[in-house]
Amino acid sequence: MSINEHLIAEVNGSMAIEGMKLTEADKSRMLKYLNKHEEFNRIMSELINKHSALSEK
């Protein structure tokens, strides 16, 4: 199992505990972007900005 596949499995486990198991499409999308480092960093930055508290912006 690659590092990226291991990360996806960990996320899937965490989500499953909350009753929100990842779909195969979710896993495929995650793997696609984990393999594109620059794209991954851009997406992570956007998600952090989107979900940060307004007082932090």
SULZI-V695098 format. One record per residue. SS is DSSP state (H for helix, E for strand, - for the rest). PSI is psi in whole degrees, 0 to 359 (999 if undefined). Layout:
SS,PSI
SS,PSI
//
This chain:
-,129
-,166
H,316
H,319
H,324
H,317
H,316
H,320
H,321
H,316
H,316
H,318
H,316
H,317
H,321
H,324
H,326
-,6
-,21
-,64
-,141
-,145
-,168
H,325
H,319
H,312
H,318
H,317
H,317
H,314
H,319
H,313
H,333
H,330
-,350
-,88
H,314
H,318
H,319
H,314
H,321
H,314
H,316
H,318
H,316
H,317
H,320
H,315
H,319
H,321
H,7
-,151
-,145
H,326
H,341
H,345
-,999
//
